[in-house]
């Protein structure tokens, strides 16, 4: 039910620019976000992701350009059909978990009884039924994050926007949040989320926007972005990192310690690289693959970013 990519766009930006004094935070961005997809806004901290999201939510307004949300040229008019989780998250600590979800529902115009029933349903569905009547201050960080995402879903929005939702989560809660995002998509809804963590986006996005210093670097379907970027070599190894230095035919190494991505010169046979590595390190895995989003981004911005 989620693959509604042929439908009208969920959001369209045309020539959107936003300045803060002399700083151009968002610089002439145009894009279309298809309905029923998971769309990732990717880029370093300070790239313009949050400013773009805030304009979609009518928290900020563009200095120039237009934004259309759910077919309406005035995004403010459809705010109750959107769900939004800001980057600066938080819950009222003394309120009970069920109460706070119902409260967010009522803010979006739901009748009290419906909001309470929906809160109980969501908490049960996502494994927090036993916490319904417990205060938010008793929740772990992962549970708290879960409840905050549920608060964006209580009024059954058509479009859900999550700003840096993976920030600070441990691997177990990253997996839970990923499943929640995919569940929203299965319901035929659109999810937009921002992140500077490329691996999270790579696992769940249908489409991506790479943004740097307020400018669109590239956007489009993830499979096309990766297919057009060329190949690299993935290596799992044991030994000194210096064993991966100065390899003939390798232009760059993204080394994480025990695993690395080798970017090859055009036309280089990966086997020639393997032959060099065998005498230097113990190889656990060696395979050719598409370039990682990390490498695509670094290549696209020429190694320069806001970080």
N, C-alpha and C positions, 0 to 999 in steps of 0.2 A: 504493500500500500504506500510505502514511502517514496517510490521512484516516480515522482510527479514532475520530472524535469522539463517536460514539454509544455507545462502550464505557464501562465503568465508569471513573471518574476515576483518573488516575495518583496524584494527591495531593488530599486534602481537608483544609482547615483550618476549624475551628469555634471561634470566640471566642478565638483565640489571643492571649495577652498575655505580654510579657516585660519585666521591669523590671531595671535595674541601679541599685541604690540608689534615689534619688528620681527617676531618669530612666525614663520609660516608652518603651522602644525600639520595641516593637511593641504596638499598642493595639487589642485586640479585633478582630482580623482574621479574617474568614470568607471562604472562596473554594473553588472547585473547579477543578482543572487537568485538562482532558480528556486521555485517552490519544492518542498519535500526533500531537500538535501541537507547534508552537514557541510557547512562552509567555514573554513578556517581563515582568520586574519592573522598572518604570521609576520613576525619582525621583532627586532630588539626592543628593549625598553626605550620609551621615548620616540618611537617611530611614527606615532600618530594613530595607533589602533584604538585607544580609548576615546580620543577626540572624535574619531569617525563614528564609533558606537554611540557616543553621547548625542551626536547630531541625528542619528537614526531614531533616537529616543526623544528628540525634541527637548533635551536638557540644554543643549547648545544649538545655535542656528548657524548655517553656513553664511560666510560673508558674500559668497557668490556660488552659483550652481544650484541644482535642484535635487531633492530627494523624494522619491515616490515609495510609499510603504503600503503593501497589500492593496495595490491599485489606487491608492489615494495620494494626490499630490501634496496633501498636508498630513505628514506623519502624526502630528499631535491628535488628529481626529480619530486615529485608530489605536491609540495607546492602550486601551483596555483589551485589545486583541493581541497585545504583545506581552511577553514575559521577559523580565530583565533582572540579571544578577550583576550588580556593579562590582568593580574591582575591590573597593573598600567594603568588605562584607561585615555583617554583624547581626546578632540577635539580641532581643531584650532578655537579659539573663534571668530575671525573676518571673517571666511569663512561662506558662507550661507549653510544651511542644505543640500540642493540639490547638491551644488557644492562639498561638502566634500564627500558625498556618491559617486558621479561620479568620484571624484579623486581616492578614494580607488578602484573603479572598473577599472580605467585606470592602476593603479599600478599592477593589476592582469592581464593586457593584453587585456582588453576590448576596442573596438573602442570608441571614445568620444561620438558619437551620441547614441550608444547602452547603454553606461554607464549612460548618462543623462536620457534616456527614462526609464531605469530600476530603477534609483533613484526615479524618479517621481512616478513610479508604486508602489514601496515599501512604500514610504512615505504615499501615498494614502491608500494602503492596511492596514497599521497599524495606521491609524488615525492621521497622521501628514502632510497631504496634504497641509493644510493652512500654514505650517511652511517652505515650500519648499524654499522661497526666504528670509527667516529671518536668521540673523546671529546666530551661535551656542551659543553665549554668552547670547542670550535671552531665551534659553531653560531652563526649570526646570530640576532638577536632574533626575527625572524619564524619562522625554523626552530625555535628553542627553544620558542616559543609553540605551534607545530604539534605538536611532540613531546609537550608537556604535555597538549594536547587528546587526542592518541592514547593517552596513559597512562590517561585516563579511559575510553577505549573498549576497551582490550585484552581485558577479560573479558566483552565483549559485554553491557553492562548494558541493562536495559529503559528506564531513565530516566537522562538525563544532565543534570547541574546545573552550570552554568558561571557563576562569580561574576566580573563585570566582565571578560569575555574579550577585549573590543575595546580595553581601556585600553592606550594607548601604541603601538598598531600603526599602521604607515604604510598608505596607501590600498591598496597591492598585497596586503598581508597581511590587511587587513580583508576584502578580496574573497575571499581563500583561506579565511579562517575562516568567512565567510558560506556559502560552498559546502560546507564541512565540516558545518556545522549542518544545512543543507538535505539533505545526503546521509544524515545520521543519521535525519532525519525520514522520508526515503524508505524506510528500512528498517523503518518502522512503529513507531519508538521515539519517546519523548517527550523534548523538550529544553526545559529552563527556563534562561534566562539573565538576569542582572541587568545594567543599564546606566544611566548618566545621560546617554547619548548617544541622543537621541530618533530621529535619522535612521536609526541602525542598526536599531532596533526596527521602525521604520515599514516597512523594506524586507523583513523576513522573518517577522515575528510573525503568528500566527493569532489569538492572544489576548494581551491585556495586562492588567497591574495597574499602576495609578498609585498610588504610595504617597508620603506626605509627613508628616514628623514622626510616624512610626509608625502613621499611620492610612491606611486605604484611602480614596483619593479617588474612584476608579471602577475597574471592571474589566469585562471581557467581550470578545466577538469584536472584533477591530480594525476590521473593516468596519462594524460597528454603532456602535462608539464614534465613528468618523469621520463616519458618515452622520448621527448625531444631533447633531453639534457645529455644523453649519451650514457656510456657504461663506466663502471669503476670495478675495482676488485675488493672483495671483503676478505679479511684474514683474521682468524683467531690464532694466537701464537703464545709461546712461552719463551722467555729470553729477554735480553736487554733491548730497550727501545732503540738504541743506536743501530741495531741490526736492520732497522727499516730505513735508515738514512742513506742518502746518496745511491739510490737504486737507479740503474740506467732505464730510461723510458718512463719513469714516474715523475710527474710534475708536482704533486703535493701528497702529503700523508696526513690524514685526520686520525690521530692516534689516541685511543682511550686507555692505553695500558696493556690490556690483554687482547684487545680487539682493535682493528684498524681498517680504515678505508683508504685504498691507494688510487689516486687519480692518474690515469695513464695518458701519455702523449698519444695523439691520433695515430692510428695504424699500428700501434705496438701490440705484439702478440703477448697475451697474459702469461703464456707458458715461459717466455723469456724472463719474466719477473719471478715466476715460481722457481726457476732454476737458480736465480741469484739468492732467493730467500732460504732455500734448503740448506745452504752451507752456513747460514747466519743464525737462524732461530728454529725452534721446534714448532712445526705447523700443525694446528688442530683442525683448521678448516681453511679452504681456499676456494673461492668461487667468484665468477663474474656476476655482476648484478647492476641494476640501475643505480645511478647516483642517488645518494641520500638527499633529503630536503635540506639538511644542513649544508651540504656541499653545493647544491643548486643555489641556495641563498648567498653563500659566501662568494661563489663565482659571479653571480648576477650583480652584486654590489661592489665587486672588485676588492673584496677583503676589507672594505670600509663600512662601518656601521655606527650607530649612535653609542654603542657600548665602547 
